[in-house]
């Protein structure tokens, strides 16, 4: 029987970006050539249990496991990814104008440490082309989320206008929007993590849409700065916080590149530590989503008990394969049974209570 370990050995012979392109081509076209594949995969991988269902941002989430932004940059794989068990999918990051991203090579595996280092630089088809794809899907079977960022050539002075265009573009064809000012791969982007810009940004977003708009932050912020930035965002209309993006702490890897952001298993302690501090401050006041190094039911459940209503995976999906969502969802149910929780809402933030 062909297992994911066999497939992974083949894929890992390719460069990371070529492997991703092959996967994207397969995911985009498989359902077209095999119409029954989607339902068959969903039967195998999608855990359906009302104990995991939540209503957030006016939408129903069938399970708390989502796909973080960066895997499906152009919204080409949403149907197949849903069949593999994701409870929500964050597509993007999109920019107003198409861009190629940074020079190659820009994506690196650290196999022994089950981590990825990327310097992609928001390579995407641009908002107009992506909008046409998403319009054909929305409303979809699960929540689909627009992750938005400024173009590389847009100055800090003009960045607000990029986000304004993107919110206008996706506010009616996504369940909520995540603002990305925390990627390390667009020059000057993280400099926008300041009080003045965030106030302007969320004031504008609130005027533009009634949809929830969330802020995604970097794991490399000092705790006091992270709390302050999140407070400003929430005071000015943000509906939640996504923590965290990738890290530029290269000491986490044994043989790192000198550029790009790190995701995967080595990020878990750093991401978890910052999320814990944010949850102490904001649990019960807003919706918290946790990402960074989550690769098992145990790590997902830990973040849920800290205060995460939703969790997201990325690198672990590459290293562990399509059964991961099933295993996390079923594992969370088992851990809830162990702790005597009848619904996920009882587990969320139980460490805070």
C-alpha positions in Angstrom: 0.0 0.0 0.0 1.3 3.4 -1.0 1.6 5.6 2.2 2.4 9.2 2.6 5.9 8.3 3.8 6.5 6.8 0.3 5.1 9.9 -1.4 7.2 12.1 0.8 10.4 10.3 -0.2 9.6 11.1 -3.8 8.6 14.7 -3.2 11.6 15.4 -1.0 13.8 14.5 -4.0 12.5 17.6 -5.6 13.3 21.1 -4.5 10.8 22.4 -2.0 9.2 24.9 -4.4 9.0 22.4 -7.3 7.4 19.8 -4.9 4.8 22.4 -3.9 4.1 23.2 -7.6 3.5 19.5 -8.3 1.2 19.3 -5.3 -0.7 22.4 -6.4 -1.1 21.0 -9.9 -2.4 17.7 -8.5 -4.8 19.3 -6.1 -6.1 21.7 -8.7 -6.8 19.0 -11.3 -7.5 15.7 -9.5 -11.1 16.5 -8.8 -11.8 17.4 -12.4 -10.5 14.1 -13.6 -11.9 12.1 -10.7 -15.2 13.7 -9.6 -15.7 11.2 -6.8 -12.3 11.8 -5.2 -13.5 14.8 -3.1 -16.2 13.0 -1.3 -14.1 9.8 -0.8 -11.2 11.8 0.7 -13.7 13.8 2.9 -15.1 10.5 4.3 -11.6 9.4 5.2 -10.1 12.6 6.5 -12.8 15.0 7.7 -13.9 14.4 11.3 -17.5 15.4 11.7 -18.6 15.7 15.4 -20.9 18.4 16.8 -18.7 18.6 19.9 -16.1 20.4 17.7 -18.5 22.8 16.0 -18.3 26.5 16.8 -19.9 29.7 15.5 -17.3 32.5 15.1 -17.4 35.7 13.0 -20.9 34.7 11.9 -19.7 31.4 10.4 -19.8 27.8 11.4 -16.5 26.0 11.9 -16.9 22.2 11.8 -13.6 21.7 13.5 -10.9 24.1 14.9 -8.1 23.0 12.6 -7.3 25.5 9.8 -4.6 25.9 7.1 -2.4 28.9 7.7 -1.8 31.4 4.9 1.1 30.7 2.5 0.2 27.2 1.3 -2.6 28.1 -1.0 -1.5 31.6 -2.1 -3.7 31.9 -5.1 -6.8 30.1 -3.9 -6.4 27.2 -6.4 -6.6 24.2 -4.0 -9.5 25.0 -1.6 -11.8 22.1 -2.6 -9.1 19.4 -2.3 -7.7 20.9 1.0 -11.2 20.9 2.5 -11.6 17.2 1.6 -8.4 16.6 3.6 -10.0 17.7 6.7 -9.4 21.4 7.3 -12.1 23.3 9.1 -11.1 26.6 7.6 -8.6 27.7 4.9 -6.7 31.0 4.9 -5.7 31.7 1.3 -3.1 34.2 0.3 -1.2 36.4 1.1 -2.6 38.4 -1.8 -1.3 41.8 -2.9 -3.1 44.3 -5.2 -0.8 43.9 -8.1 0.6 40.4 -9.1 4.2 39.9 -8.1 6.8 37.2 -8.6 8.3 37.3 -5.1 11.9 37.1 -4.2 14.7 35.4 -6.2 15.0 31.6 -6.1 16.0 29.5 -4.2 13.7 30.9 -1.5 12.2 27.8 0.1 14.2 25.4 2.2 13.5 22.2 4.2 15.1 21.4 7.5 14.0 17.7 7.6 15.5 16.5 10.8 14.0 19.5 12.6 10.7 19.2 10.7 10.8 22.9 9.8 10.6 25.1 6.8 12.5 28.3 6.0 10.9 30.5 3.4 11.7 33.9 1.7 8.9 33.7 -0.8 8.0 37.4 -0.7 4.3 37.3 -1.3 4.5 35.7 -4.8 0.9 35.7 -6.0 -1.4 36.2 -9.0 -2.8 39.6 -7.7 -6.2 40.4 -6.2 -8.2 40.6 -9.4 -7.3 37.1 -10.7 -7.7 35.5 -7.3 -11.0 37.3 -6.8 -12.4 35.6 -9.9 -11.5 32.2 -8.5 -12.9 32.8 -5.1 -16.2 34.3 -6.4 -16.9 30.9 -8.0 -16.7 29.2 -4.6 -18.1 31.6 -2.0 -20.1 30.9 0.1 -18.2 27.7 0.6 -18.7 24.5 2.7 -16.2 25.8 5.3 -15.0 29.3 6.1 -12.5 30.7 3.6 -10.3 33.5 4.8 -8.5 36.2 2.8 -5.0 37.0 4.0 -3.8 40.3 2.6 -0.5 42.2 2.3 1.0 45.2 0.6 3.1 45.0 -2.6 6.8 45.0 -2.3 7.1 48.3 -4.3 4.5 50.1 -2.2 6.0 52.5 0.2 5.1 52.6 3.9 3.4 56.0 3.2 1.1 54.3 0.6 0.6 51.0 2.4 -2.8 51.9 3.8 -4.1 52.3 0.3 -3.0 48.7 -0.6 -4.9 47.3 2.3 -7.9 49.5 1.5 -8.0 48.0 -2.1 -7.7 44.5 -0.8 -10.4 44.8 1.8 -12.7 46.2 -0.9 -11.8 43.3 -3.1 -12.4 40.4 -0.6 -14.9 41.7 2.0 -17.9 40.1 0.2 -16.2 36.8 -0.8 -14.5 35.7 2.4 -15.8 34.8 5.8 -13.2 37.1 7.4 -10.0 38.9 6.6 -6.5 38.6 8.1 -4.1 41.5 7.8 -0.5 40.5 7.3 2.0 43.1 8.4 4.3 40.5 10.1 5.9 38.5 7.3 9.7 39.0 7.3 10.0 38.6 3.5 8.7 42.0 2.3 11.2 44.8 3.1 9.7 47.2 5.7 6.5 45.3 6.2 7.2 44.5 9.9 7.9 48.2 10.4 4.1 48.7 10.0 3.7 46.9 13.4 3.4 50.3 15.1 0.6 52.0 16.9 0.0 54.8 14.4 -0.3 52.6 11.4 -2.4 49.9 13.1 -4.8 52.6 14.4 -5.2 54.0 10.9 -5.5 50.5 9.4 -8.3 49.2 11.6 -10.2 52.5 11.6 -10.2 52.2 7.8 -11.2 48.5 7.9 -14.1 49.2 10.2 -15.4 51.9 7.8 -15.0 49.6 4.8 -16.7 46.4 6.1 -18.8 44.8 8.8 -16.9 41.5 8.3 -14.4 40.5 10.9 -10.8 41.8 10.3 -8.0 40.2 12.3 -4.4 41.1 12.9 -1.6 38.6 12.4 1.6 39.3 14.5 5.2 38.2 14.5 6.6 35.9 17.2 9.7 38.1 17.4 8.0 41.0 19.2 8.8 41.7 22.8 5.8 40.7 24.9 5.0 44.3 26.0 5.1 45.4 22.4 2.9 42.6 21.2 0.3 43.3 23.9 0.4 47.0 23.1 0.0 46.5 19.3 -2.8 44.0 19.8 -4.5 46.4 22.2 -4.4 49.3 19.7 -5.8 47.0 17.0 -8.7 45.8 19.2 -9.5 49.3 20.4 -9.8 50.4 16.8 -12.0 47.6 15.5 -10.0 44.4 15.1 -12.1 41.3 15.7 -9.3 39.0 16.8 -5.6 38.2 16.8 -3.7 35.5 14.9 -0.4 34.6 16.6 2.0 33.9 15.2 3.7 34.3 11.8 7.2 32.9 11.0 10.3 33.8 13.0 13.7 35.3 12.1 15.3 33.7 15.1 17.9 31.7 13.2 19.4 30.3 16.4 16.5 27.8 16.4 17.9 25.9 13.5 21.2 23.9 13.4 22.0 24.9 9.8 19.9 27.9 8.8 19.9 30.2 5.8 20.6 33.8 6.7 17.3 35.1 5.4 13.6 34.2 5.4 11.1 33.2 8.0 11.1 29.9 9.9 8.0 27.8 10.5 7.5 24.3 11.8 8.4 22.3 14.9 11.3 24.5 16.0 8.9 27.5 16.2 6.6 25.8 18.7 8.2 26.9 22.0 8.6 30.5 20.9 5.1 30.8 19.3 3.5 29.0 22.3 5.3 31.3 24.8 4.1 34.5 23.1 0.6 33.1 22.6 0.4 32.3 26.3 1.2 35.9 27.2 -1.4 37.3 24.7 -4.0 34.8 26.0 -3.4 36.0 29.6 -4.2 39.5 28.4 -6.9 39.0 25.8 -8.7 35.7 26.4 -12.4 36.5 27.0 -12.0 39.9 25.3 -11.5 38.8 21.7 -11.1 35.8 19.5 -7.6 34.3 19.5 -6.2 32.0 16.7 -2.9 30.2 17.3 -0.4 29.1 14.7 3.3 28.2 14.9 4.7 24.7 15.3 1.4 22.9 15.9 1.8 19.3 14.6 -0.3 17.1 16.8 -3.5 16.8 18.9 -1.4 17.5 22.0 0.1 20.8 20.7 -3.3 21.9 19.3 -5.1 21.0 22.5 -2.5 22.9 24.6 -3.1 26.1 22.6 -6.9 25.6 22.8 -6.7 25.3 26.6 -4.5 28.4 26.6 -7.4 30.3 24.9 -7.3 29.6 21.2 -10.7 29.2 19.6 -9.0 28.0 16.4 -5.5 26.7 15.5 -3.7 26.6 12.2 -1.1 24.3 10.7 1.3 24.6 7.8 4.7 22.9 8.0 3.4 19.9 9.8 1.0 19.2 6.9 4.1 18.9 4.6 6.0 16.6 7.0 3.1 14.5 8.3 0.7 14.4 5.4 -3.0 14.3 4.7 -4.0 12.3 7.8 -2.8 15.0 10.1 -6.1 16.9 10.3 -8.1 13.7 11.1 -5.6 12.7 13.8 -5.6 16.2 15.4 -9.4 16.5 15.4 -9.9 12.9 16.7 -7.1 13.4 19.2 -8.7 16.7 20.5 -11.9 14.8 21.0 -10.1 12.1 22.9 -8.4 14.7 25.1 -11.7 16.4 25.7 -13.1 13.1 26.9 -10.2 12.6 29.2 -10.7 16.0 30.8 -14.5 15.7 31.0 -15.3 18.4 28.4 -18.6 17.8 26.4 -17.9 20.6 23.9 -14.9 22.4 22.6 -16.2 25.6 24.1 -15.5 24.1 27.6 -11.9 23.3 26.7 -11.1 26.7 25.1 -9.3 28.8 27.7 -9.7 26.2 30.4 -6.2 27.1 31.6 -7.4 30.7 32.2 -10.5 29.7 34.2 
